[in-house]
Amino acid sequence: ESGKIGLQDTVTCSEVAAGFGGSQIWLKPGEEMTVEELLKAVAVQSANDATVCLAEYVAGSETAFVQQMNQKAAELHSHFACCAGLDHEDHYSTARDIALMSRALLQYPGITEYTTIWMDTLRGGATSLVNTNRLVRFYQGATGLKTGTTNGAGCCLSASATRDGLGLIAVVLGAANSNDRFAAARALL
């Protein structure tokens, strides 16, 4: 929004980003992608390596980005230990906080251009992306928003949808499996 970065800016993957665990698109150190491609990888595939790439690009380092995240979250009951949401004793949030963060994100209409993608590709078609949020394909009016799964948190989801001009957000935390999180989100929506 400030114009500091643009969707077509080129970002170079660092060793740190390439080595980040969890879900990823297998970025290699020195590989270049645009901000738009990395956003797509984060929104659709939950790619932690792309998340760290973007964090480094925005703030200079993942640590500096997490500090910015925590400054924004100061009024919430959340604290972040990394930009990808991996398990850590200093990483926690509430369903209310996730709903508030989701609502803030949805104030940027362009975000749904990424969060509503069901399938796409990167690297000239060599890397397939399939959205981790099945509601995007199977729930009428779904606008996103983000899944998350870790051993500590279980299967989580911030689901957003709009029908007849009414936008809603449902947050599910700690579901035992992916099917349960989507069923619970559908029921809440």
N, C-alpha and C positions, 0 to 999 in steps of 0.2 A: 504494500500500500504506500509506503514512503518512497518507493522508487530506488531504494538502496540496492536491491537485487531484482533481476528480471527472469522470466521463465526461460528465456533462451540463453542465459548465462551458462558458461561451461564450468563444471566442477570436476576437479581431479581427485580421485579416490586415494586416501592415505593408507598407510600400513595399518593404522588403528581401525579405520572403518572396515577395511577388507577382512580384518581378523575378528570382527565382532560376531558373537554367537547368535543362536536362535534362527528365526526365519530370515532368509536372505535371497538376493539375486546373484550371489557369488561374484561380487565386484572384485577386480584385481587391483593391486596397488598401481597407481599411475593411470588407470582407466579413466576416461572422461565421459561424462554424461551431462545433459542439460539439467537445470533445476526442474524443468517440467517432467523430464523422464524420471528423475529421482522422486518427485512428488507422486507420480503415478505408481512407482514401485512401493512407496510407503503406503499409499492409500489403498491400493489393490492387493498387493502381495504381503503387506506387513513386513517389508524388508528392513531389518535392523541395520544392515550395512549401508543402505541408502539413507536411513534416518541419521546415522552418525555422519555420513558425508555432508548432508544438509546442515546438521548442527555445526560442524566444523566450518562450513562455508559462511554461515550466518554469524557465528560468534568467535571464530578463530580456533576453537577447540571444543570437544564434547563437554569437557568440564565447565568451560565458560558458558556454554549454552545451558547446561543444567542449572548453573547459578541464575541465569536469566529466567529459566522456568520457575525456579523457586521464588524469585522476586515477584513474578506474576501471581504465584499461588499463595503469597503471604496472607491474603485474606481468607484463604480456604483452609480446610483441615487436611491438606495434602502436602507431601514432601517427596521430592524426586531424587533418586540416586544416579540415574542414567537417563538418556533421552529415549531409549527403546522400551522402557518399562519392564526390564528383566527383574527377577526376584533379588531383593536386597533388603536387609533389616531397616534401612533408612528410606525405603521407597514404599509409600502408602498413600491411599486416597479413600474417599467415600463415594457412594453412589451419587449423592447430591453434588459433590464437587465435580464428578465426571459429567453429570448432566449440565452443570453450569459451564464447564469448559466446552462441552459439545455445543451448547447454545451460542457461546461466544464465537466458536469456529464457524458455525452456520451463518453468522452475520456476513460472511464473505461468500457471496453467491457462487463465485468461481470454484469453491471447494467441491461442490457437488458434481462438477465436471469430472472429477477424479473418483469421488466416493461412490458414484453410481455406475462406474465401469464394471461390467461382469467379466469380460475377457478382453485382453489386449496383448500386445507384444512389445518388446524392446530389442535393441541391437539388430535392427533390420529384420525382425521376425525370428531371430535365433533364440530369444528368451520369451517364453510364454508366461503371461500373468493371468491368474484366475483369482477373483476376489474371494477373500476369506470370509466375507459376509454374504451368506447365501440368501439373505432377505432381499438383497439388491436384485436378484433374479426372480425370486418367488413371492415377494410381498408387494402388492399393488401400492404404488406411491412411495416406496422406499427411496430415501435420499442418502443412505449410508448408515452408520458412520464409521465405526472402527471395532474390530475384534481384538482380543488379546487372550493369550493362553500361556500360563506358566505353571510349573508344579505347585508353587506356593499360592497363587491366586485362583487357580482353576480356570475354567472357560468363562470369559467375560465378554461383554458386548455393550457398546453404546449404539443403539439403533435409532435412526431418525426416519420419519416418514411424513409426507404431506398429502392430504386428501381434502378436496373441496375448500382449499385455502387455509386449512388448519394444519399446523406443523406440530408434531409431537416428538419427544425423545424418551426412550425407555432404556434404563440401565440395568444390566444383569451382571452380578458379580458372583464368582465362586460356584458356578454350575459344575456338576460332575462330569458332563461331557458336552460336546458341541451341539448335539440335537436338543438337549435340555435348555441350553442358553437361547437357541433360536425359538423354541416353543414358548419359553417364558417371555421373550421380547414380543412375540406375536400377540400373546395374551395381554400384555401390558399396553401395547399400541392399540 
